Amino acid sequence: MGLLKPVRHARRCVCVAAWAVFPIAAAQTTTTASIDADVAAIVQHEHLPGLAMAVVDHGQVVYQHADGMRGDGGHIDQDTLFKIASNSKAMTAALLARLVQQGRLRWDDPVQRHLPGFRMHDAWVGQQMQVRDLLIHNSGLGLGAGDLMLWPEPNAFTRADIIAGLAHLKPVSSFRSRYAYDNLMYVVAGEVAAAAGGKPYDQLMREQVFEPLGMDRCQVGAWPVKQVGNVAQPHAWRAGRNVVVNADGETSPDLTSMAAGGIRCSLRDMTRWMQVLLEPSLVPDWLNAEQRRTLWTLHMPMPLGERQRRWDNAHFYGYGYGWRVSDMDGQWKVAHTGTLSGMYSSLALLPDRKVGVVMLINGEGEDARTALMQALLKRFTAPHDARPAEAYLAELKTEQATRAASGHQRPVTSPAQAARAVDLPRWQGRYRDPWLGPASLCPGKDGLRFSVDKSPKLQGAVLQQQGRWLLRWDTLGDEAQAWLQPGEGPVPTLDLRAIDPDIDFSYDFQDLHFTRTGDCPGRDRPRR
């Protein structure tokens, strides 16, 4: 495989080729020009406001690109901070591995040994849940169960609320029998680390991970945005242009979701993260061989999709501790992605080849990261089969078009009329869901409104469409709309169901069940 000279100073890509040949790819050379072409094509096609990415090969940075707009008038460089989202999970797992190595906890410790108040809906499961189970999505909960306590942000849910809420989330499968991606357990894992380490999660992360590895720009916990500076803002593509959404205030808060997806790092930090993971001798006393093996061992099988079989020639797929583990063209692959509104990340390692790729995007970059990552990794795993990133992107678009043509489309919810203040009289009042807490269905100045007390963005107008009731949230997109289903019975109830069949799984409306607890504030209950 053709290598590239290390990048020493780069905001944009400034690499030159220097060739060293490995047997696996004797006839193939990789040039920065071809990667540049891929990047330029994907950035243009997917309207990315900014992209930072790097390729590491045998400890050296052989390609680097950092360009675009931050969203505050500044330009992206290798020190710009991005939300890495669920790539935070690997760092949380590494923190726990450090504590295991130091003898402060064991992977098979019951969670209740460190958090006595921890409960699951099935008491036996709560008693049997081990620290390792928190990391591998085998709890029996459904996909994204309870995520409405984490997102949309900001909200007033605490980590104590998360732990208390778990006791009310009903499982959809038996414990340890099935994989279903879950964020709440990583919040619990962060609290286990804090209990075992005797310090808050954010302090431990800095002391046990960022400082020893030299990840100097990474931010965890609460931090001053303007003082730290050089921070990318999330974007959405609207009306033919990128606009900033969910912009930072003066202080970035200590998010409840921190251990699951709240860390921010720069390209330089993430490059260092890859280098240390791929070459343990860089920081020899940080994690021993046993703990490194444990993190990257496949602990929970995952479904292997048709595209992954076709693109990667993959034969197995599963979850390690904070990592997805698979094979790609006969080579070992360890990877993860991160997704938040307007922020996308992707990191993949080929440990036996000592190759790593990371990309950070501050816009709507799901397809971009998939196509770019595939094109880059193929240069190392199967260079004779490598294709331009645009070819992979075209396949993704074809898949989406086929899915849409087969009926997987968001139902049309207009025309819909605003519900009047006198509608649903029996159901107007105060409500409570066992885990999301109190809510209201009460008249507002423009008609009937629904709101969740602890989640300011879960507030919206009630509309009526052909005899059904739906919620149109004030600040969330149409893709997050939900049906409002009043329930009959001695005590009025309300259920929510997603309208879009492809809604982000974190909108777990199906797990909610509100029961009426009283009248709307300041008024008598409406009568029929």
C-alpha positions, -999 to +999 in steps of 0.1 A: +000+000+000+014+034-009+020+055+022+020+092+026+044+115+044+032+126+079+013+158+081+029+183+103+011+216+097-023+215+080-056+233+081-065+220+047-050+188+033-012+192+027+001+157+021+026+144-004+032+109-014+061+087-004+058+051-014+064+021+008+049-011-006+032-038+015+024-072+001-014-069+005-015-041-021+016-043-042-001-030-073-021-002-056-010+033-046-030+057-026-026+094-034-038+124-016-053+137-048-078+108-050-088+114-014-091+151-020-114+144-050-136+122-028-138+148-001-146+177-025-173+157-043-190+146-011-188+180+006-204+196-025-231+169-031-241+167+006-238+205+013-216+200+043-208+233+061-176+218+075-155+186+077-125+176+097-109+142+090-077+123+093-061+090+083-035+073+105-012+046+092+014+029+115+013+059+139+017+086+113-009+110+101-009+103+064-039+125+054-056+154+070-084+177+060-099+205+081-120+230+063-154+248+062-174+271+084-178+267+121-211+285+122-199+315+142-181+333+114-148+314+120-132+287+099-127+250+109-091+238+116-076+208+133-083+223+168-120+231+162-142+213+187-170+190+174-196+170+192-184+135+188-218+121+200-218+083+206-181+081+200-181+092+236-191+057+245-157+043+237-141+068+260-165+059+288-156+022+283-119+031+284-125+050+317-141+020+332-112-002+319-088+021+337-107+017+369-108-021+365-070-021+359-066-001+391-087-026+411-115-001+418-142-023+402-146-055+382-164-060+349-186-086+365-195-065+396-233-062+401-243-026+392-261-024+426-228-029+444-218+006+432-253+021+428-276+006+454-306+025+441-303+010+406-335-009+395-349-024+364-386-031+356-379-067+365-363-067+399-343-098+391-327-082+361-317-052+382-300-075+407-282-095+380-271-066+358-233-064+358-211-035+349-202-052+316-239-054+307-242-016+308-220-014+277-233-040+253-270-031+247-284-064+261-307-051+288-339-063+272-351-027+267-363-016+233-343+004+208-337+039+223-359+033+253-360+063+276-341+085+252-367+113+256-351+119+291-319+128+272-331+145+240-342+169+228-318+192+246-319+212+268-341+196+294-342+193+332-337+155+336-309+145+359-288+114+360-308+105+392-339+108+370-324+084+345-317+058+371-351+061+387-368+060+353-353+027+343-375+009+368-405+020+348-393+011+313-408-022+303-386-047+284-393-059+250-371-090+252-355-111+279-322-100+296-290-108+275-310-124+247-310-097+221-292-066+210-310-032+211-290+000+211-295+019+243-281+052+256-294+052+292-272+023+303-241+044+294-254+072+316-256+045+344-221+034+334-208+069+339-224+070+374-208+036+382-174+051+372-180+081+395-190+059+424-160+035+420-136+063+412-148+085+440-150+116+418-175+130+393-175+114+358-161+145+341-132+148+364-123+112+361-125+114+323-100+143+323-077+126+347-079+090+334-082+096+296-077+131+283-046+141+303-025+109+301-032+107+263-026+144+256-061+151+243-058+187+254-088+202+237-115+176+246-143+190+268-164+171+292-188+184+320-196+221+320-172+245+302-172+281+290-177+281+253-163+316+245-133+311+267-124+278+252-132+291+217-130+275+182-162+255+186-182+242+156-219+247+157-245+222+144-262+230+111-293+219+092-300+223+055-330+244+051-344+263+021-312+256+001-287+267+027-270+256+059-284+273+090-271+270+126-294+250+149-291+244+186-263+270+189-242+270+221-248+296+248-220+311+269-216+278+288-220+243+276-237+225+305-228+192+321-253+172+300-270+143+316-261+124+284-224+131+288-212+095+292-234+083+263-228+111+238-219+145+253-181+148+249-165+173+224-131+169+209-110+183+180-096+165+150-061+167+167-076+151+198-093+123+179-062+117+158-042+112+191-070+089+204-066+067+173-028+067+175-027+055+211-053+029+205-034+015+175+000+018+191+000+010+229+037+018+233+029+055+228+015+055+264+026+021+277+011+024+312-023+036+302-041+004+294-027-031+296-031-058+270-059-075+289-081-045+291-074-035+255-085-070+244-116-068+265-127-035+250-124-049+215-138-084+221-172-091+205-195-095+236-230-091+220-239-103+185-256-078+162-276-083+130-255-082+099-271-062+072-272-069+035-253-038+025-225-046+051-222-081+036-220-067+001-197-037+008-174-053+034-176-089+025-185-092+062-192-124+081-197-113+117-208-082+135-212-074+172-207-050+201-177-047+223-173-023+251-182+010+234-172-003+200-187-022+171-166-051+160-167-068+126-146-081+097-140-062+064-125-080+035-109-105+059-095-079+082-105-070+118-125-038+120-134-018+152-156+012+147-183+035+159-204+064+147-219+094+165-251+112+156-267+143+171-289+170+155-266+187+130-234+169+141-220+136+128-189+117+136-173+084+125-142+065+136-129+032+123-098+012+131-081-017+114-060-028+144-040-054+126-030-030+099-025-001+124-048+020+103-074+045+116-098+070+100-118+097+118-142+123+105-162+151+122-190+169+104-211+199+117-240+194+093-264+168+080-237+142+072-251+107+077-247+096+040-215+116+037-197+099+065-209+064+053-197+069+017-164+086+027-155+061+053-162+032+030-141+046+002-112+053+026-112+019+043-114+001+010-081+017+000-065-005+028-087-036+029-093-043-008-076-016-029-084-035-062-121-032-054-120+004-041-144+029-057-148+066-055-169+078-026-195+091-050-202+055-061-210+045-026-231+076-021-251+068-052-259+034-038-272+049-006-294+073-026-307+044-046-315+024-015-334+054-001-354+059-033-363+022-034-374+024+002-396+055-005-411+038-035-421+008-015-443+029+008-419+038+035-428+075+035-438+100+061-476+103+061-490+136+050-504+154+080-519+184+063-543+199+060-549+197+097-568+222+118-558+235+152-577+219+181-600+244+199-597+251+236-630+233+241-619+201+223-612+169+242-629+182+273-627+149+293-590+146+286-579+181+294-558+183+326-525+174+342-509+141+335-479+119+346-459+093+328-440+069+351-406+078+336-410+111+317-429+127+345-456+154+346-472+169+315-503+190+305-530+189+280-545+224+285-559+254+265-534+280+254-539+313+236-540+296+202-560+265+211-552+232+228-516+225+237-496+196+251-464+201+271-439+180+291-428+198+322-391+188+322-385+190+284-391+225+270-389+213+234-416+188+239-443+215+238-466+219+209-501+225+194-527+198+192-542+195+157-571+175+143-569+156+111-597+134+098-609+125+133-574+119+147-553+141+170-517+149+164-490+170+180-469+195+161-440+205+183-431+242+184-393+238+178-389+203+164-392+194+127-421+177+111-403+144+112-409+144+150-446+148+149-467+123+169-502+111+171-520+119+203-543+090+213-568+096+241-576+065+261-610+055+275-615+042+310-623+053+345-593+076+344-584+094+312-551+084+296-529+097+267-506+077+245-482+090+218-472+073+186-447+084+159-462+095+126-430+090+106-422+052+104-385+062+100-384+086+129-351+088+149-353+060+175-346+085+203-382+097+199-394+067+218-430+079+220-443+043+220-429+039+256-450+066+270-483+062+288-498+093+306-524+091+332-545+121+342-537+134+377-557+167+380-571+198+363-554+223+342-539+251+364-562+280+372-594+266+357-621+240+363-621+208+343-641+213+310-673+193+308-689+175+279 
